[in-house]
Amino acid sequence: MTLVLVVRHGLTAATGTALAGRTPGIPLDDRGRGQAAALAERLAQVRLDAIVSSPLDRCAQTAAAIAARQSPAAQVTTDERLIEVGYGDWTGQSLRKLSREPLWRVVQAHPSAVTFPGDGGEILPDIQRRAVAGIRDWNTRLGPEAVYLICSHADVIKAILADSLGLHLDLYQRIQIDPCSLSVIRYTPLRPFVERMNDTGGSVKTLTRPDKARAGTAALRPGDAPVGGGAGGAGG
């Protein structure tokens, strides 16, 4: 089985106020850097076979913080399939303004029907297909015993989790993904299993494997014990 740790990037100055989308040059702010450092510390005991990130700055910086705490320090590979949704004309606009658009209600209630307006606007089912295809490709590349991490964006992660949970895409808005939260999916030959979602502070001991544990670190094979974890943290 392949264990995939799914991380959302940390907070930026735009989180919760504007739809940053693929706007270049939006880094983590001080809060986001603190979140990334804290998550990196939590995950330092988990030996990661790969770290794969969306190419956007906020994800690359979050992934780099995690990679730096690995021993030895890991490399970050970018994958365009994990990039933020192409929001088209909505990119950069305030969430308050967008919430008054008729399409906003469709995004909330019937997202599978949505194509974001303007040049570069994506269809939400296409977003799910590209992201899930990316993960499946990395699963094949890294093998059935791999433990690896991807860093992406809230809507992309919600689409990935909806696929793993067997949910219709129209239900993905029921999934909460906070900045710098950790979700975990275990992929088996039969189907994926979601082991945790939106965890911002739980123990990660159950994510280590005997052959990947640090010296002196207690190790359990994933699935041997219930996974702990708390949901919460800053939204946006």
C-alpha positions in Angstrom: 0.0 0.0 0.0 1.1 3.6 -0.7 0.7 6.2 1.9 0.1 9.8 0.6 0.4 12.7 3.0 -1.6 15.6 1.5 -0.7 19.1 2.8 -2.3 22.4 2.0 0.1 25.4 1.9 0.3 27.8 4.8 -1.4 31.2 5.2 -0.7 34.1 2.9 -1.7 37.7 3.1 -4.5 36.9 0.6 -5.9 33.9 2.4 -9.6 34.4 3.3 -9.9 37.7 1.6 -9.2 37.2 -2.1 -9.1 34.3 -4.6 -5.4 34.2 -5.3 -5.6 31.4 -7.8 -2.5 31.2 -10.0 -1.4 34.8 -9.4 2.4 34.6 -9.3 4.5 35.9 -6.4 2.2 35.3 -3.5 4.4 33.9 -0.7 3.6 32.7 2.8 3.3 35.4 5.3 4.8 35.3 8.8 1.8 33.2 10.0 2.2 30.8 7.1 5.9 30.4 7.6 5.3 29.6 11.3 2.7 27.0 10.3 5.0 25.4 7.7 7.8 25.2 10.3 5.5 23.6 12.9 4.3 21.0 10.4 7.8 20.3 9.2 8.8 19.6 12.9 5.8 17.3 13.3 6.7 15.4 10.1 10.5 15.2 10.8 10.0 11.7 12.2 8.3 10.4 9.1 10.8 9.3 6.5 9.4 10.5 3.2 10.3 8.9 -0.1 9.4 12.0 -2.1 7.9 15.5 -1.7 5.9 16.8 -4.6 4.5 20.3 -4.8 2.3 22.6 -6.8 4.7 25.1 -8.6 3.1 28.1 -6.9 5.2 29.9 -4.4 3.0 29.3 -1.3 3.2 25.6 -1.9 6.8 25.5 -2.9 7.7 27.3 0.3 5.6 25.0 2.5 7.1 21.9 0.9 10.7 23.3 1.2 10.2 23.8 4.9 9.1 20.2 5.3 12.0 19.0 3.1 14.6 20.8 5.1 13.6 19.0 8.3 14.0 15.5 6.7 17.2 13.7 7.5 19.0 13.9 5.2 17.3 17.0 3.7 14.9 16.0 0.9 14.4 17.5 -2.5 11.1 19.0 -3.7 9.7 18.1 -7.1 7.1 20.3 -8.7 4.1 18.8 -10.6 1.8 21.0 -12.6 -1.0 18.6 -12.0 -1.2 19.8 -8.4 -1.4 23.5 -9.3 -4.3 25.7 -8.1 -7.6 25.8 -9.9 -7.7 27.9 -13.0 -10.2 30.5 -11.8 -10.1 32.5 -15.0 -11.6 36.0 -14.6 -12.2 35.3 -10.9 -8.4 35.3 -10.2 -7.4 38.0 -7.8 -10.9 39.2 -7.0 -12.2 39.6 -3.5 -14.2 36.8 -2.0 -16.8 39.3 -0.8 -17.4 40.5 -4.4 -17.4 37.0 -5.8 -19.9 35.8 -3.2 -22.5 38.1 -4.9 -22.0 36.5 -8.3 -24.8 34.1 -9.4 -22.1 31.4 -10.3 -20.9 31.5 -6.7 -24.0 29.6 -5.5 -23.5 27.0 -8.2 -19.9 26.5 -7.1 -21.2 25.9 -3.6 -24.2 23.7 -4.4 -23.4 22.0 -7.8 -19.6 22.3 -8.4 -19.5 19.5 -11.0 -21.4 21.8 -13.3 -19.0 24.8 -13.0 -16.7 26.1 -15.6 -14.9 29.2 -14.3 -15.4 32.2 -16.6 -12.8 33.7 -18.9 -9.5 32.7 -20.3 -7.9 29.8 -18.4 -11.1 29.0 -16.5 -11.1 25.3 -15.6 -14.0 22.8 -15.3 -14.0 21.4 -11.8 -14.3 17.7 -12.9 -11.1 18.3 -15.0 -9.3 19.6 -11.9 -10.2 16.4 -10.0 -9.1 14.2 -12.9 -5.7 15.9 -13.3 -4.9 15.9 -9.6 -6.0 12.2 -9.0 -4.1 11.2 -12.2 -1.0 12.9 -10.8 -1.2 11.0 -7.5 -1.8 7.7 -9.3 1.2 8.3 -11.4 3.4 9.0 -8.4 2.0 5.9 -6.7 3.2 3.9 -9.6 6.6 5.6 -9.8 7.4 5.2 -6.1 5.9 1.8 -5.5 3.5 0.1 -3.1 5.6 0.6 0.0 6.2 4.4 -0.5 5.4 7.1 2.0 5.4 10.4 0.2 3.9 13.9 0.5 2.2 16.3 -1.9 1.6 20.0 -1.2 -1.4 21.6 -3.0 -4.4 23.9 -2.6 -7.7 23.7 -0.8 -10.0 23.1 -3.8 -7.6 20.6 -5.4 -7.2 18.7 -2.1 -11.0 18.6 -1.5 -11.4 17.1 -5.0 -8.7 14.5 -4.3 -10.3 13.6 -1.0 -13.8 13.4 -2.5 -12.4 10.9 -5.0 -10.8 8.8 -2.2 -14.0 8.9 -0.2 -16.2 7.8 -3.1 -18.1 11.1 -2.9 -19.7 12.8 -5.9 -17.8 16.0 -6.7 -21.0 18.0 -5.8 -20.4 17.0 -2.2 -16.8 18.2 -2.0 -17.7 21.5 -0.4 -18.6 19.6 2.7 -14.9 18.9 3.2 -12.9 21.5 5.2 -9.2 21.9 4.5 -7.4 24.5 6.6 -4.1 26.2 5.8 -1.1 23.8 6.5 -3.5 21.0 7.4 -2.5 17.4 6.9 -4.7 14.7 5.3 -3.6 11.1 4.7 -4.7 8.7 2.1 -3.7 5.0 2.0 -3.9 3.6 -1.6 -4.3 -0.2 -1.9 -4.9 -2.4 -5.0 -8.6 -2.4 -4.2 -9.4 1.2 -3.2 -8.1 4.2 -1.3 -8.7 4.7 2.4 -8.7 8.1 4.0 -6.9 7.8 7.3 -7.2 11.5 8.4 -8.4 14.8 7.1 -7.7 18.4 8.0 -5.4 17.5 10.9 -3.6 20.5 12.3 -2.0 19.0 15.4 -2.4 15.2 15.8 0.3 12.7 16.5 2.0 11.3 13.3 3.5 8.2 14.9 1.1 6.0 13.0 2.5 7.3 9.7 5.9 5.8 10.3 6.9 2.3 9.2 9.5 0.0 10.9 11.9 0.3 8.0 11.5 4.1 7.7 11.5 5.1 11.4 14.2 7.2 12.9 16.4 5.5 15.5 14.6 5.7 18.9 11.3 6.5 17.4 8.3 4.2 18.1 6.9 2.9 14.8 3.6 1.5 13.8 2.5 0.3 10.4 -0.3 2.4 9.1 -3.6 0.9 10.0 -2.3 -0.9 13.1 -4.0 1.6 15.4 -6.6 4.3 15.2 -5.3 7.5 13.8 -5.5 10.5 16.1 -5.8 14.1 15.0 -7.7 17.3 15.6 -9.4 19.5 13.0 -9.2 23.2 13.2 -6.8 26.0 12.7 -7.1 29.2 10.7 -9.4 29.1 7.8 -9.1 30.8 4.4 
